[in-house]
Amino acid sequence: MRILVTGSDGLVATNIIPFLKEHFEIIPALEKEWDINDRDKGRAVLRSTQPHVLLNLAAMTNVDGCEDVPDEAQRVNGEGPGVLADICREEGVKIAHFSTDYVFDGSGQRPYREDDRTNPLSVYGRSKLLGEQEVMKRTDNFLIIRTQWIYGDGGENFITKVTRLGKEKGTVSVVNDQSGSPTYAKDLAQPVAALIQGNCSGIYHVTNDGSCTWFDLAQEIFSILSLPVTCLPISSDQLQRKATRPTYSVFECSKVQAHTGHHMRHWREALQEYLTRQ
């Protein structure tokens, strides 16, 4: 089976492609070489590569940056997936599209299921929800994978930033009123492969097991690394970031387990592996 991967140089792609290559023929496509809104280019790529599945990982992921350029965020995260879905429908190709917990407002009191009401609070969240809607509107042959709090090899993420600040300053202030599930990007590879191999369709939530706050995560990082860093809890209001984050965005992931038999390991176990192999 051939899988065409857009955004193949991004964080998720670089972490899952090595595993996917063991099971599929992977055709990488760099964001700088292919604007996914370019319909003619998209048709040409699909017709030349003839994939069975298009895995869309191309996106604007700078959450606060999206607040400054809402039109571009909507174009890339919202309209682009719709263009891809159109082309995939025309060429008889399945589209697998990645989305986010930011499609929810975080006001829930239990883990979010795939069919729970969406209500994004930020430009990024609204653009990603639009992308989901456009995909579902334009083709029946789709797979949408929502995930969250991603970290992994290559590029900056929360872990690299908080570790650097801790080493430099000895004290860091971290938000303690947002809860989610830290997810090792590499751990997404197996469930993604299983969903594709099982020809699964619809929306699936996929994260590492368990949940915590960003403050809890920072403390765990410093503990694993044995760094003498003082971690101070603060509120989201104190941080004053441009984009509003959901306060509670933990996912219910039983659907992917039921449909693939794959259970994601606990976030602490994944974090331990990631930090001790760096």
ZIZIWO-V875358 format. One record per pair of residues at least 12 apart in sequence whose C-alpha atoms are under 7 Angstrom apart, sorted by the first residue. I is the first residue (numbers start at 0). J is the second residue. Records with the same first field share a line. If there is no record, write none. Layout:
I = J  J
//
This chain:
0 = 23  24  51
1 = 23  24  25  50  51  52
2 = 23  24  25  26  50  51  52  53  54
3 = 25  26  27  50  52  53  54
4 = 26  27  28  53  54  55  56
5 = 27  28  29  30  54  55  56  57
6 = 28  29  30  55  56  57
7 = 27  28  29  56
8 = 29
10 = 151  153  154
11 = 184
12 = 56
14 = 151  152  184  185
15 = 184  185  187  188
18 = 188
19 = 188  192
30 = 57
35 = 79  83
36 = 79  82
38 = 82
41 = 86
42 = 86
50 = 92
51 = 92  93
52 = 92  93  94  95
53 = 92  93  94  95
54 = 94  95  96
55 = 95  96  97
56 = 96  97
58 = 75  76
59 = 72  75  76
62 = 123  242
63 = 241  242
65 = 122  123
66 = 122  241  242
69 = 122
72 = 123  126
73 = 126
76 = 126  127  130
77 = 126  127  129  130
78 = 130
80 = 130  133  134
81 = 130  133  134  137
84 = 134  137  138
85 = 137  138
88 = 138
93 = 140  141
94 = 140  141  142
95 = 141  142  143
96 = 142  143  144
97 = 143  144  145
98 = 127  143  144  145  146
99 = 145  146  147
100 = 145  146  147  248
101 = 119  124  245
102 = 117  118  119  124  125  127  128
103 = 117  118  119  245
104 = 118  119  120  245
105 = 245  246  247  248
106 = 246  247
107 = 247
110 = 249  250  251
111 = 248  249  250  251
112 = 250  251
113 = 202  203  204
120 = 243  244
121 = 242  243
140 = 200
141 = 200  201
142 = 199  200  201  202
143 = 201  202  203
144 = 202  203  204  205
145 = 203  204  205
146 = 204  205  206
147 = 180  181  182  206
148 = 180  181  182
149 = 181  182  183  184
150 = 182  183  184
151 = 183  184  185
161 = 217
165 = 228
169 = 228  229
170 = 228  229  230
171 = 229  230  231
172 = 230  231  232  233
173 = 213  214  230  231  232  233
174 = 213  214  232  233  234  235
175 = 212  213  214  232  233  234
176 = 212  234  235  246
177 = 212  213  245  246  247
178 = 210  211  212  246  247  248  249
179 = 210  211  212  247  248  249
180 = 206  207  208  209  210  211  249  266
181 = 207  266
182 = 206  207  266
183 = 269
190 = 261
193 = 259
194 = 259
203 = 254  255
204 = 250  251  252  255
205 = 252
206 = 263
207 = 263  264  265  266
208 = 263  264  265  266
209 = 265  266
210 = 249
214 = 232
218 = 230
223 = 271
//
